[in-house]
Amino acid sequence: MRFPFPLVRATLIRRYKRFLADVRFDSGEEVTAHLANSGAMLGTAEPGMEVWLSPAANPDRKLKWTWELVTIGGHLVGVNTAHPNGIVAEAIRDGAIPELAGYDSIRREVKYGRNSRVDLLLEAAGRPACWVEVKNVHLKRGEWAEFPDAVTLRGTKHLGELRDRVAAGDRAVMVYLVQRADCTGFRPAADIDPTYARTLAEAMGDGVEAICYCCRLTLDGITIGAPLPMTPPRR
């Protein structure tokens, strides 16, 4: 995934109301930027951090800038949760995720379950359908990437939907996409959301697969990186 326009550097003043962030450009101009991230953003939204913004393609949009990246410890970290589905879909098409290779078609946002839409549906003749949920990860504690960074009822619901697909004879895969490259492994944040961690363990026990990949991030774009080892959650 390439950014369509060059990113512009700024300094974070504050993040508030979940989807808004006040920033200051190097020129001294202050603006309010859109933030496509409803999570807690632990450790990634501290005032004074260097952030990178993309300009809006639509000149009529109220907020003219979108917060894309933040610099932490000399590393770029992606905070825009609108990107992971596209990054993973692109990686599957390019054969960069071996676990999801061999499918002829990729469909996005397909209705399934109890009023849900799966992120990606992979299909091929002679193979069970593969239902893929993608979760954005940017929380790092120690050397670990962790998910979630806040209680996620929606995420827990998705695990139940995937278990149902496995029970119906299909394949179901949870992909954790870490929008940073400075972690050595992945684990569920059981202290933040014990229900999610327990449900993930139960889902994996019932046949739902879980894989994790980091990202390569530059000011030009974001692509899939190497797989990260995952510490299985406990039931």
C-alpha positions, 0 to 999 in steps of 0.5 A: 500500500502506497500513500497517494500523496507525500506525508507531512511532518507535524507534532502531536498536541493532543488526541481527543474524542477518539477520532480527532487530533490537534497537531502543529506543523513545522511552520507553526500552523495548528490544525485538527486532523482526522484519526481513523482509530477508535482504540485506546492508542496506549503509548502511541498518542503522547503529546509532543510525538512526531506524527505524519499526516496525509492530505485529503484527496477531497478538497471539500472534506471538513478535516483536510488531514489524516494522521497516518504514522507516529515515530516512536523510538526511531521507528515508524508506527501505523495508527490508521486502522483503515489500512490493514484490510487492504495491506493484507489483501495486497499481501495475499495477492502477492503471495506474501502470506503462505498460510493464505495462498492458493485461493482464486478470489478475494472478496471484501466485506462479505455479510456473514454470521449475526449481522457481521461482515467478514474482512476477507473471504477467500475462495477456490474451486475444490477448497472450503471457503476461508473466512479471514478477520484482520485486526490492527495491532500497534500496542507494544509492551516490552518486546511484545506486540499485543492486542487489544489495547482496550476492551473489544466486544466487537472483536470477541463477537468476531471470534464467535463468528469464525468458530461458527464457520469452522463448525460449518466446515469452512476454514477461518483465520484471524490475522493480527497485523502489527503496524510496526517492525520493532516487536519480537513476538505477539500475544493477546493482552489478557490483562486489558481484555481477559474475555477476548483472550479467553475467547481466542483460546477457545476459538483456536481450540475449536479450529480457528487459526491465528497468525501474526505479521509485522509491517514494513513502514516508510514515508512512502507506504506500508507493506507486509513484513515478516511473520511474528511468533505468537504466544497462544492464549490460555483457556 
